[in-house]
Amino acid sequence: MKKTEKTLHVIGGGLAGSEAAWQAARMGVPVILHEMRPVRGTDAHKTDGLAELVCSNSFRSDDCRANAVGVLHQEMRLADSLIMASADRHQVPAGSALAVDRDGFSDAVTKALQEHPLITIERGEVTGLPPADWEQSIIATGPLTAPSLAEAIREATGAEALAFFDAIAPIVHFDSIDMDTCWFQSRYDKVGPGGTGKDYINCPMSEAQYNAFIDALLEGEKTEFKEWEGTPYFDGCLPIEIMAERGRETLRHGPMKPMGLTNAHDPDVKPYAVVQLRQDNALGTLYNMVGFQTKLKYGAQKDIFQMIPGLQNAEFARLGGLHRNTYINSPQLLDTTLQLKGRPGLRFAGQITGCEGYVESAAIGLMTGRFAASELLGRDISLPPPTTAFGALIGHITGGHLAADDEPGKRSFQPMNVNFGLFPPVEIVKPEGVKRFRGKEKALAKKHAIAARALNDCSRWLGVDNSTAAAE
């Protein structure tokens, strides 16, 4: 392995920064990973561990044949991702999703980085942009970037950072849930990694109970941040009360939908709505309320959530919260290697770039780590093909959105989860003897084709064997 005495500086020890440091060190580049906790804390973090999960413990679907985030999971595994390896080792049952024991996961990432001979972890706040003598550096400070650094970024880019609210879901102690009312079942009994098809706790609601719950959500006292009024929410992580404000039936067709579930205690009565809880730790002692991000005040949360059948005596290990999520206007500011235009050697990674989600953030960190290391090693940077999940994410971040210059603000750059809509179109070949697809067959065949192409192209880009990972 070719090595260099030149050092890469990574600012931020979240998922993106941790992955960037790991990838660069594996390529033979010394790394200094700067993490401000515990010297300076944040409103959302509870520990000083690296890659701490502050919102959900789910990495979402692990289906690499028909789900875009599952494809991204697999591409990261092909690239020897530390984040995915740690997630796989500390997974907890969650149907078709990959969910993790958050403490075990963070501990594993922290230990791996501490023990790597080329990685040095420095605790302390970096208050400004990296100095000129840092030849290569990555800012991966995420949605909770400290104000001083955020201001330095604004001054350097000449552009205002964009922001939205990111809400945190509550966590409930398992032994306080009434299992005479609730039951275990995954939607449509789907079995996922490490699961059994009964990986969620389901709390049923009648129509009257649902309507009373909606009324309480609408009337509940909310946290107010008047200085941030007018900041938009990201539709993929809306607080539950905001969804209720958009229509009385919104939740029943969103996180509280009853489809694919049968009440084990009363199979003949179809629930009007269902609240699901997903295992949050390896011991199975904690469950989080799926899709229940909230900005309700703590007192209101407890009163309202105990209206849910089965949670009338719920004890909360953590109530929901709210924090500011800041990201830059990447299409204007970054080149295709995620480098700041006009500032060679300075890259951005993770949610601050305008991607959304744990896995997406880590994936951007993975790529910036490899890009920066390549430069320090004197190698040409090889960009991932646009047909891969890696390439699709970079394409979105560096220019995939529609700016609509004639309508300022109407379709401006917004955070995005990885999805098949970001991939180039693919030609679907019908199986021999099939004249036309029936029902949803065409959509599924399209997903399979995009996924198979992505994993094959990614394996070629990385120069690794994809025989066990490729979608059939």
Stockholm file with secondary structure:
# STOCKHOLM 1.0

chainA/1-472         MKKTEKTLHVIGGGLAGSEAAWQAARMGVPVILHEMRPVRGTDAHKTDGLAELVCSNSFRSDDCRANAVGVLHQEMRLADSLIMASADRHQVPAGSALAVDRDGFSDAVTKALQEHPLITIERGEVTGLPPADWEQSIIATGPLTAPSLAEAIREATGAEALAFFDAIAPIVHFDSIDMDTCWFQSRYDKVGPGGTGKDYINCPMSEAQYNAFIDALLEGEKTEFKEWEGTPYFDGCLPIEIMAERGRETLRHGPMKPMGLTNAHDPDVKPYAVVQLRQDNALGTLYNMVGFQTKLKYGAQKDIFQMIPGLQNAEFARLGGLHRNTYINSPQLLDTTLQLKGRPGLRFAGQITGCEGYVESAAIGLMTGRFAASELLGRDISLPPPTTAFGALIGHITGGHLAADDEPGKRSFQPMNVNFGLFPPVEIVKPEGVKRFRGKEKALAKKHAIAARALNDCSRWLGVDNSTAAAE
#=GR chainA/1-472 SS CCCCSCCEEEECCSHHHHHHHHHHHHTTCCEEEEECTTTSCCSSCCSSCTTCCCSCSEEEECCTTTCHHHHHHHHHHHTTCHHHHHHHHTEECCTTEEEECHHHHHHHHHHHHHHCTTEEEEESCCCSSCCTTCSEEEECCGGGCCHHHHHHHHHHHTSCCEEEEEEECCEEEGGGSCTTTCEECCGGGCCCTTCCSCCEEEEEECHHHHHHHHHHHHHSCBCCCGGGTTCCBCGGGCCHHHHHHTCTTTGGGTTTCCTTCCCTTCTTSCCSEEEEEEECSTTSCEEEETTCCBCBCHHHHHHHHTTSTTCTTCCEEECCEEEEEEECCHHHHBCTTSBBTTSTTEEECGGGGTBCSHHHHHHHHHHHHHHHHHHHTTCCCCCCCTTSHHHHHHHIIIIISCCCTTSTTTTCCCCBCCCGGGSCCCCCCCCTTCCSCCTTHHHHHHHHHHHHHHHHHHHHHHTCCCTTTSCC
#=GC SS_cons         CCCCSCCEEEECCSHHHHHHHHHHHHTTCCEEEEECTTTSCCSSCCSSCTTCCCSCSEEEECCTTTCHHHHHHHHHHHTTCHHHHHHHHTEECCTTEEEECHHHHHHHHHHHHHHCTTEEEEESCCCSSCCTTCSEEEECCGGGCCHHHHHHHHHHHTSCCEEEEEEECCEEEGGGSCTTTCEECCGGGCCCTTCCSCCEEEEEECHHHHHHHHHHHHHSCBCCCGGGTTCCBCGGGCCHHHHHHTCTTTGGGTTTCCTTCCCTTCTTSCCSEEEEEEECSTTSCEEEETTCCBCBCHHHHHHHHTTSTTCTTCCEEECCEEEEEEECCHHHHBCTTSBBTTSTTEEECGGGGTBCSHHHHHHHHHHHHHHHHHHHTTCCCCCCCTTSHHHHHHHIIIIISCCCTTSTTTTCCCCBCCCGGGSCCCCCCCCTTCCSCCTTHHHHHHHHHHHHHHHHHHHHHHTCCCTTTSCC
//
